Amino acid sequence: MELDRTFDWRGRQVRWTRSGTGPAVVFCHGTPWSSWLWAPYADALAAHFTVHLWDMPGYGASSKDPEHAVSLDVQGQLFADLLQHWDLDLALDTAPHVIAHDFGGAVALRAHLLHGARYTSLALVDVVALAPWGSPFFRLVHDHADVFAALPPAVHAGAVRAYIASASHRGLSASQLDALVEPWTGPEGQSAFYRQIAQADEAFTDVLEPRYPALDLPVHVIWGREDSWIPADRAHRLADAIPGAQLTLVPDAGHLVQLDQPVHLATTLRAWLTAQA
């Protein structure tokens, strides 16, 4: 799906699109991903739901101005405002179903718990929600972002390819890997890649953790059983912290469960949304 619409927010341009008919479903991507990862799922659901895709500022097709913060606090506030822009936060009967992955989980949780955004249901797929988070490479870059930002382009591209490839348990095809790496190449992409890691801070999820027991909506925690970026013990901890949360572990899948087990994930999400709609 082409992100053919724009939401202007505090100097940033957020690219987004909407299609289909029925109850609203909003997908939130993580890092270093974009809405590209969710597009096939949105397309499959559009026959029965009104699906919304968007790229966070600093990612995908949205603006990547180096002067604009891309941290989780900013993204959480933006998401709450974006839902208002879509008229999805006016009443409980228009509140969307939200499906979030990786950083998108923290964004969705912050928008709900700190900024009052309302959801009909929330599916959390291999999300950043509990400390500690971040792969060893992520933490290394976070501590030395200026050094990595100065890498020669070819070395940077090789490092990003290896990093992204490690998110899959089953292995990515050449076309999948190219699509995930391409946004982070070139001067703008390389700078944006290290900037979003440098601004990551566990303080943005630490403030949420005590609030999880207060979540009062249907929540489904879905996790790749072989996720090496955010191990599945976080899935158990998160589901235990949220009253009534459903837990599904997807076998033979890593952090990129969307690509490792697309049929299993699509079936799980469709069943979940149908049960909540």
C-alpha positions in Angstrom: 0.0 0.0 0.0 1.3 3.4 -0.9 1.3 5.9 1.9 -0.5 8.6 -0.2 -1.7 10.9 2.6 0.2 13.3 4.9 -0.4 14.5 8.5 1.6 17.5 9.5 2.6 17.5 13.1 5.0 19.9 14.8 7.0 20.4 11.7 7.0 16.7 10.8 5.3 15.0 7.9 3.7 11.7 8.7 2.9 9.6 5.7 -0.1 7.3 6.0 -2.9 5.6 4.1 -6.3 4.0 4.8 -8.3 1.4 2.9 -11.1 -1.1 3.4 -14.4 -0.9 5.2 -15.6 -2.0 8.6 -14.2 -1.5 12.2 -10.9 0.5 12.3 -7.6 -1.4 12.6 -4.4 0.6 13.1 -0.9 -1.0 12.6 2.1 0.4 14.5 5.6 -0.6 13.2 8.8 -0.6 15.3 12.5 -0.1 14.6 14.3 -0.3 12.3 11.2 -1.1 10.4 8.3 0.7 8.7 4.7 0.1 7.6 6.1 -2.0 4.8 6.3 -4.9 7.3 2.6 -4.7 8.0 1.3 -3.9 4.5 0.4 -7.4 3.4 -1.5 -7.9 6.7 -3.4 -4.7 6.2 -4.2 -5.6 2.6 -5.5 -9.0 3.7 -7.8 -7.5 6.4 -9.1 -4.6 4.2 -12.1 -6.7 3.0 -13.5 -6.7 6.6 -11.8 -3.8 8.4 -10.8 -0.2 7.7 -7.0 -0.5 8.0 -4.6 2.3 8.7 -0.9 2.2 8.0 1.6 5.0 8.9 5.3 5.6 9.2 6.7 7.2 12.3 8.7 10.3 11.8 12.3 9.2 11.2 11.2 6.0 9.5 10.0 4.8 6.1 8.4 7.5 3.9 7.8 10.0 6.7 10.1 13.0 7.3 13.6 12.5 8.7 14.7 16.0 9.7 17.8 15.6 11.9 16.5 18.5 14.1 13.4 16.5 15.1 13.4 14.1 18.0 12.2 10.6 17.2 12.2 9.2 20.8 9.4 7.1 22.2 7.9 10.0 24.2 7.5 12.0 21.0 6.1 9.1 19.0 3.5 8.3 21.7 2.2 11.8 21.8 2.1 11.9 18.0 0.2 8.7 17.8 -2.5 10.0 20.2 -2.8 13.1 18.0 -2.9 11.1 14.8 -5.8 9.0 16.1 -7.7 12.3 16.8 -6.8 13.4 13.3 -8.4 10.2 12.0 -11.5 10.8 14.2 -10.8 7.5 15.9 -10.7 8.9 19.4 -14.0 10.6 19.7 -16.1 7.8 21.3 -15.7 4.2 22.4 -17.6 2.9 19.4 -15.1 4.4 17.0 -12.0 3.4 19.0 -9.7 1.3 16.8 -8.2 -2.1 17.2 -4.4 -1.5 17.4 -1.8 -4.0 16.3 1.8 -3.0 17.3 5.2 -4.5 16.9 8.6 -3.7 18.5 8.9 0.0 19.4 5.3 0.4 18.1 4.2 -1.4 21.3 5.7 1.2 23.5 4.3 3.9 21.3 0.8 2.5 21.5 1.1 1.8 25.2 2.3 5.4 25.9 -0.5 6.9 23.8 -3.1 4.9 25.7 -1.7 5.0 29.3 -0.2 8.5 29.3 -2.2 10.4 26.6 -5.7 9.0 26.9 -5.9 7.3 23.5 -8.7 4.7 23.5 -8.6 1.3 21.8 -11.1 -1.4 21.3 -8.4 -4.0 21.6 -4.6 -4.2 21.6 -2.4 -6.9 20.0 1.3 -6.6 21.1 3.6 -8.5 18.8 7.2 -8.9 20.0 7.0 -5.5 21.6 9.4 -3.2 23.5 7.6 -2.9 26.8 9.7 -4.3 29.6 13.3 -3.6 30.5 15.9 -4.7 29.5 15.4 -4.3 25.8 17.6 -3.9 22.8 19.9 -6.4 21.1 23.7 -6.4 21.9 24.3 -4.5 18.7 21.5 -2.0 19.5 23.0 -1.3 22.9 26.5 -1.0 21.4 25.4 1.6 18.9 23.4 3.4 21.5 26.5 4.0 23.5 28.7 5.0 20.5 26.2 6.5 18.0 28.5 9.2 16.9 31.2 6.7 16.0 28.8 4.5 14.0 27.3 7.5 12.2 30.7 8.3 10.8 31.2 4.8 9.3 31.9 4.7 5.5 28.7 4.0 3.6 29.7 0.5 2.5 30.7 -0.5 6.0 27.4 0.9 7.4 25.4 -0.9 4.8 27.1 -4.2 5.7 26.5 -3.7 9.4 22.8 -2.8 8.9 22.3 -5.9 6.7 23.8 -8.2 9.3 21.8 -6.5 12.0 18.5 -6.8 10.3 19.1 -10.4 9.1 19.6 -11.4 12.7 16.0 -10.4 13.5 14.7 -13.4 11.5 14.9 -17.0 12.8 14.1 -18.7 9.5 16.2 -16.4 7.3 15.2 -13.5 5.0 15.0 -13.7 1.2 17.3 -11.3 -0.7 14.3 -9.2 -1.7 13.0 -8.9 1.9 16.5 -8.0 3.2 16.9 -5.4 0.5 13.5 -3.8 1.2 14.3 -3.6 5.0 17.8 -2.2 4.5 17.2 0.3 1.7 15.5 3.1 3.8 18.7 3.2 6.0 21.2 3.8 3.1 22.4 7.0 1.7 23.3 10.1 3.8 19.8 10.7 5.1 19.1 7.1 5.9 22.4 6.4 7.6 22.0 9.5 9.8 18.4 8.6 10.7 19.3 5.0 11.5 21.8 6.0 14.2 19.7 8.9 15.4 16.8 6.7 16.4 19.0 4.3 18.3 20.8 7.1 20.1 17.5 8.5 21.3 16.2 5.2 22.7 15.9 5.2 26.4 14.4 2.5 28.8 13.1 5.4 30.9 10.3 5.7 28.3 9.1 2.1 29.1 10.1 2.2 32.8 7.3 4.7 33.4 4.8 2.4 31.9 5.6 -0.9 33.7 3.8 0.0 36.9 0.7 0.9 34.9 0.2 -2.4 33.0 -2.0 -3.9 35.8 -4.4 -1.0 35.2 -5.0 -1.9 31.5 -8.7 -2.4 31.1 -9.2 -3.6 27.5 -8.7 -6.9 25.6 -4.9 -7.5 25.1 -3.3 -10.3 23.1 0.5 -10.8 23.5 1.9 -12.5 20.5 5.6 -13.5 20.3 8.1 -15.4 18.2 9.2 -18.2 20.3 12.8 -17.9 19.0 13.0 -14.1 19.2 16.7 -13.4 19.9 16.2 -9.6 20.0 13.5 -9.6 22.7 13.4 -13.1 24.2 10.1 -14.8 24.8 10.4 -14.6 28.6 9.3 -10.9 28.1 6.1 -12.3 26.6 5.3 -14.3 29.7 6.2 -11.3 32.0 4.1 -8.9 29.9 1.0 -11.2 29.7 1.3 -11.9 33.5 1.3 -8.1 34.2 -1.8 -7.3 32.1 -5.1 -8.5 33.6 -6.8 -11.1 31.3 -4.2 -10.9 28.6 -4.1 -13.7 26.1 -0.7 -15.1 25.2 0.4 -16.8 21.9 3.9 -18.0 21.2 4.6 -18.6 17.5 6.9 -21.5 16.9 9.9 -21.3 14.5 9.7 -17.5 14.5 12.1 -14.8 15.6 11.6 -11.1 16.1 10.4 -10.7 12.5 7.5 -13.0 13.1 5.6 -11.2 10.2 8.1 -12.7 7.7 9.1 -15.9 9.6 5.5 -17.2 10.1 3.2 -15.1 8.0 0.3 -17.6 7.8 0.4 -18.3 11.5 0.5 -14.7 12.4 -2.2 -13.7 9.9 -4.5 -16.4 11.1 -3.9 -15.4 14.8 -4.6 -11.8 14.1 -7.7 -12.4 12.0 -9.2 -14.7 14.7 -8.3 -12.1 17.4 -9.9 -9.2 15.6 -13.0 -11.2 14.6 -13.5 -12.2 18.2 -13.2 -8.6 19.4 -15.2 -6.8 16.6 
